[in-house]
Amino acid sequence: MANIQARRDKNGKLVSFSVRVYRGRNALGKQLKPHITTFKVQPQWSEALAVKKAEAFAAVYENEIKQGHKSSDKRCFEDYCEYVLGLKETRGTIKKTTDSGYRYFTKRIYPEIGHIRLTDLRAEDLNNFYTRLSKPGMNLNTGGKLSGKTILEYHRFISSVLSQAKKEQLVPYNVAEFAEVPKRAKPEVKYFQPEEITAIREALEQEKPKWKVLVDLLLLTGARRGEVCALRWEDILFEQNKINISGNLLYTVEHGIYMDTPKSEQSERCISVPDETMDLLRAYKIMQDAEIQKIEGYYTDYGYLFTQENGKPMNPKSVTSYLSKFSKKHGLPHISPHMFRHTMASMLYYKGVDSVTISARLGHAQTSTTTDLYAHVIQAADRQNAEYLADIFLKKEQQ
């Protein structure tokens, strides 16, 4: 049976229990070092409740050891986390952008819980960390708090590391499953009104043709920023009035500009576009070919629609930077590439297009992703449809 010893602070207040499970003796009769862990007492618990919880914990702990689920691994969370990241990279199961994001997260995670032994990590440690992340000043861009979405991303990363530890039987369970994380508020997508799109398109007439074409594709295809930047001329199916979305251009400090697959398997898709867009692309191709001839020898043609001056693909982040400057220059509301994607989806909903069709056009892995994201748009469109039906059936009767 596990041995439980109470630990008190200098004032005599119960703060924790030391739980020991003896391992018996070796072949020479020498007593083996016992399994030892600590059970922390929550301030709001009474001593009687704390004893009861400690006894229950000790029973589970002893049973896990007997079943071989407890490990004597002494690695701290930081060491094991580095091992998991290296494992994912070696196996090729992690995208470069994801790896870059995780590496960024570790800058905050390691100082907080990196020193804690993997087998000693508790949900309370994670709760304290998440609480600190939610305090003002943690958002380095705004000086405010981190959003619930960002804290949830930290939690998911930590949970994935501990999930691997559970799989390797280093810990009996994933303690992240018992931590309390803020609920992610459903974001309300921002999209442009028709008159705003008109103003944007008029302002683009004063810009370089490249940007006019790029924005047109963002709006008419609903493709992501990186997907548009990844387009090659071979992806433009002129005879079919379709555009093939098969790549996703990304950028990280560690890897620079690189090509990846679309966000999900279903993201690889062929999208129909109107004649006007195809005519715009034809004119742009003629202009680009003429420009390439002028700087022959300084330009390597990789076949991309949107390039740097030397022919290499354009950094997708430069699209966001350009649109921000463009909106300020022309006195327009804030513009981000993703707003064009939301605008396309929203306008299709208002026209009565079904979610399955819109989801396929957006490249969402599941239709439920689309309906969840555009729930408020669907509701607004339904109200509009009700008014439309009233105009047809009810108002005519009143005449």
N, C-alpha and C positions, 0 to 999 in steps of 0.2 A: 504493500500500500504506500502511496506517495506520502512524503513527509512535508508538512506545511508549517512554516514559521512566520509569525507576524513581525513586521518591521515598523517601528514608530520613529517619529521625528523627536527633536530634543524637548518638545513640549508634551510628549507622550501621545500625540495624535497618530492613529493608525494610517499608514501611507501605502503599504504594499505587503505582499506575502512572498516569501521565498519557497518555491516548490521544488522538491528533490525526489527523483525516482532512482533508486539504487539499481545498479547493474549486476550485482553479485560479485563473484571472485573469478580470477583467471585460473589457469591450470596449475599454477604454483601456489594457489591459495591466497594470492594478494587481492585485496579489495579493489575493484575497478572504480574509476572516477564516475560519480553519479551524473545523471542528466539534471541540469539545474535551469530553472527559468524563473521569471518574476511576474507576478500578477499584481497590477496596479489597482489601487482603490480610488474610486471616484469620490470627490469631496462631498457630494450630496448623499452618499450612502451612509446608513447607520452601521455600527460595528457588526451587529447581528446579520444584516444583509450582506455585508462585505465577507464575513466568514462563510456564509452559505454559498455565495458566488465563487469564492476561492476554492471551496471544497468541490464544487461542480467542475470548475476549471481543471483542478488537479486530477480528477477522475478521468476526464477526457484526455488530458496530457499523458497520463500513465497508459491509457488504452492505446493511444497513438504510438507510443514507444514500443509497446508489446507487439503491435501489428507491423512494426518496422517503418512507420511513416515519419518518425522524428529523425532528423539528421544531426550529426555532430559537426556539420559544416560551419566554420567560423568566419566565413566571408561577410563583410559588411555590405550594405545595400549598394554602395558605389561600386565596389569591385564586381559584384554580381551583375549589376546593370551594364557595366562595360563589357562583361563577358557576353551578355544577351545581345547587345548591339553588334558586337563583333560576329556573333553567331548568325544573326540576321543578314549581315553584310556578306559573309562568306557564302551563305546559302542562296543569296540573291532574292530574299523574300521581303526586302524593304526597298521602297523607292528612294531616290536620292533626296527629293524634297522632304520626305518623311524623316529620313535619317538626319537631315539638317535641322528640322524642327525639334526632333528629340534631343539632339546635341545642345540646342539652345535651352531647352527645358532643364537639362542637367545643371546648368549654371546656377539655378535656384534650388533645385532638388538636393544636390550634393551637400551644400552647406547646412541644410535643414535636417535631412534624414540619412545622408550618405554614410555617416559614421556608425549608424546603428547596425548591429549584427542582423543578418537576414532573418534568423530564427527568433530574434527578440522584437522585431518590428510589430507594432500594435496599431489597431485602427485609431486609437487616440493620437498617436504620433502623426498620422495622416490628417486627422481632423484639425490638429493644431496648425499644421502646415497650410491647409486650405484656408483656414481662418486668417492667417497672416497674408496670404495672397489676395484676400478680399479687402484689405485695408487701403485707405487712400495713399497715393504715392507709388503704388506697385506698377501702375501702367506708366511706362517710361515715355510714351508718346504724349499722353494727355495730363499726366500727373495725378490722375484719379485712380479709381479702383480697376482691377481686372474684371472683365465680364464673366458671368457665370459660364459662358461657352468656353472661354479660355481656361478657367480653372478646371472645367470638366475634361479638357484635353490633357492637362497635367495628370489628372486622376486616371484617365484611360491609359496613358503611357506607363504610369507606375503599376497599374493593374496588369498590364501586359507582361511586365517584367516578373511580377509575382506569380502570374499564371504559369510562366515557364518554370519557375522554381517549384511550383506545385507539381507540374508535369514530371520534373526530375526527382520528385519525392524528397526535396530538401525542406519543404514546409508542408504541414498537413492540409492547409487550406490557404486561400488567397485572402489576406486580411483586408485588402482594398474593398472587398465585397461588403464589409461591415462598416466602412467609413461613410460619413455623411458629406455629400457634395451638393453644391447649389443646383437647383433645377435649371435646366437651360430654357430660357424664355424663347418662345417661337418668334423668330424674326419676321417683321412685316416687310415684305419685299418692296423696294422702291423702284418705280418705273415712270417713264415720261408720258405726259399727255400728248395727244396729237399735235397741238399747237407748239409744244416744246420741241418735238421732233422736227417740225417745219422750220423753226428758228435755227436749230442745230444744222440742218441740211443747207440752209441759206448761208450760214456763216462758213460752212465748209467749202463753199464756192470760192472763197478767198484764200484757201489753203492749198498746199501741194496735192496733186492728184492721188498720191499714195494714201493720204489720210482720208480723203473722200471715199476711196474704194474700200479701205479697211473698215471704216465706220459703217458703210453700207452693208458689208458682209456681217459685221457684228449684229446689226439690226435685223437683217433679212434671214440669216441662218440661225440666230440664237446661239451660235457656237461660243465657247469660252475663249478668252483672250489668247491663251497658248495654242488653242486649236486653230485659230485664224492665222496666227504667226507661223504655224507649222505648214501652212498650205504651200504646195508646189504646183507648178502649172499642169503637171500630169494629173492633179486632183480635180482640175476644172474640166468637166465633161460638157463641152460646148454643145455638142449635137443633142444631148439629152436634157439640157438646162438643169444640170445637177452638179453638186459639189461634194466630193468625197472627203469626209472627215476621218482621218486615219492616224493622225499624230498629235502630239501635244508638246509644244516647245516650252521649256522651263529654264529657270535660272536660279542658281544658289551661289553664294560666295565661294564655297569649297569646290564646286564643279564647273562654274561658269555657265554658258548657254549650252543646253544639251536637249536631244530629242528623247521623248518618252512616249509611251502608249497613252491613249486617252484615259480619262479618270476611271472609267470602268469598262468592262468588256463590251457592254452595250453602247458605249460612247462612239465606237467606230460605226459610222453611218453615212448614208448617202442622202443629201438634202436637196429638194427641188427649190429652185429660185426663179423669179420672174424674168421675162425677156429683157427688161430694163437693166437688171443687174448683169446679165450676160453681155449686153451691149457695152456697159461700162467696163467690164473686164477685158473685152476685146480691144477697146480703145486704150486701156491701160497697158496691155501687152505690147501694142504697137509702140507706144511712147517709151516703155521700158527697154525694148529692143534697140530703139534709136539711141537712147542714153548709153547703153552698153557699148555700142559701136564707137561712140565718141571717146570713151575712156578705155578702149581695148588695150589690154596689157596690164591695166591696174585693177581689173575686175575679173573675178573668177565666178562663172555662172554655175551656181549650185541648183538653179531651178526654182528658187523661192519667189513668191509674189512680193514679199516685203523684206527688204534687205538693208544691210549696212552699206556704206559706200564701196566696200571691197567685194560685195556679193554674198558675204556670209549672212546667215539669218539674223533678224533683228531681235534684240533683247525684248522679251514680252513685257517686262516691267516698264520699258520706254513708252508703251502704249498708254499706261496709266498716267505716267508723268506728262505726256503730251496732252491728254484730254483735260487734265487739271489746269494746265497753262492755257489751253484753248478756251475753256469755259470762262476763265478770268479775263482773257483778252477780249472776248466778245460780249461780256456782261451776261453770260448765261448761268443757269443754276449749276451746281456741282455735277460733274459728269464722271462716272466710272464705267469701265468696259462692261461690267456685269449688269449694269442698269439697262443696257440694250437687250440683253438676254431676257431679263424680266419683262421688258416692254413687249418683246415679241410674244412671249407666252401669254401675257395679260391680254393683249389685243386679240389673240386667237380665242381666248376664253370668252371675251365679250362678243365675238362673232359666232359663238356657239359651237366651236370645234371641241371634240371630245378629248378627255384626259389621256387616253391611250395614244392618240395621234400626237398630241403635244409632247408627251413624255418621250416618245420615239424621236421626235425632232430635237429635243434637248439632250438626248443621250443618257437619260436617267436609267439606272439599273432596274428600278421598279416604278410602276405607275403610282404607287402609294407615296413615293418621294415627291412626285409632282403635285399630287393632290394635297399633301400636308403643307408643302411650301407655298402653294397658291390658294390656300383655303379661303382667305378673306376676299381674294379676287373672284373665286368661284361664287361666293355668296353675293358679292356685288353684281356679278353678271346675272345671277338668278333673279335678283330684284329687278334688274333691267328687263329681263325676259318677261317677268310678271307684268310690268308696265306695257310692254310691247303687246302682250296678249290682251290686256285691257283695252288698248287702242283698237285692236282688231274686232273684239267681240262685244265689249260692253259699251264703248262710246258710240258705236254705230247704232246700237239699240236705243240710245238716249236721243238720237237725232229725230 
